[in-house]
Amino acid sequence: MSHRLYPWVVVRLLRPMPPVVFARFENPADAKGYVQVLKLLMPGAQFLVFFDLDQ
């Protein structure tokens, strides 16, 4: 999978460890929908969605 084609990143925050890239998506709507499902499955987890400029 090319990171250039999937610039939207879902990251899980695992303090005090570094953030973990959970998934990459082509558009922000898919990434946000994925996070909604993850929050149902893991209510205590923290996730971020962002656009990866470092490609």
Contact map, one row per residue, 1 for C-alpha under 8 A:
1110100000000000000000000000000000000000000000000000000
1111110000000000000000000000000000000000000000000000000
1111111000000000000000010000000000000000000000000000001
0111111000000000000000000000000000000000000000000000001
1111111000000000000000000100000000000000000000000000000
0111111110000000000000011110000000000000000000000000000
0011111110000000000000011110000000000000000000000011100
0000011111000000000000011111001000000000000000001111000
0000011111100000000011111000001000000000000000011111000
0000000111110000000011110000001000100000000000111100000
0000000011111000001111100000000000000000000000111000000
0000000001111100001111000000000000000000000011110000000
0000000000111110111100000000000000000000000011110000000
0000000000011111111100000000000000000000000001000000000
0000000000001111111000000000000000000000000000000000000
0000000000000111110000000000000000000000000000000000000
0000000000001111111000000000000000000000000000000000000
0000000000001111111100000000000000000000000000000000000
0000000000111110111110000000000000000000000000000000000
0000000000111100011111000000000000000000000000000000000
0000000011110000001111110000000000000000000000000000000
0000000011110000000111110000000000000000000000000000000
0000000011100000000011111000000000000000000000000000000
0010011111000000000011111100001000000000000000000000000
0000011110000000000000111111011000000000000000000000000
0000111100000000000000011111010000000000000000000000000
0000011100000000000000001111111000000000000000000000000
0000000100000000000000001111111100000000000000001000000
0000000000000000000000000011111110000000000000000000000
0000000000000000000000001111111111000000000000000000000
0000000111000000000000011011111111100000000000001000000
0000000000000000000000000001111111110000000000001000000
0000000000000000000000000000111111111000000000000000000
0000000000000000000000000000011111111100000000000000000
0000000001000000000000000000001111111110000000100000000
0000000000000000000000000000000111111111000000000000000
0000000000000000000000000000000011111111100000000000000
0000000000000000000000000000000001111111111000000000000
0000000000000000000000000000000000111111111111000000000
0000000000000000000000000000000000011111111000000000000
0000000000000000000000000000000000001111111000000000000
0000000000000000000000000000000000000111111110000000000
0000000000000000000000000000000000000111111110000000000
0000000000000000000000000000000000000010011111000000000
0000000000011000000000000000000000000010011111100000000
0000000000011100000000000000000000000010000111110000000
0000000001111000000000000000000000100000000011111000000
0000000011111000000000000000000000000000000001111100000
0000000111100000000000000001001100000000000000111110000
0000000111000000000000000000000000000000000000011111000
0000001110000000000000000000000000000000000000001111100
0000001110000000000000000000000000000000000000000111111
0000001000000000000000000000000000000000000000000011111
0000000000000000000000000000000000000000000000000001111
0011000000000000000000000000000000000000000000000001111
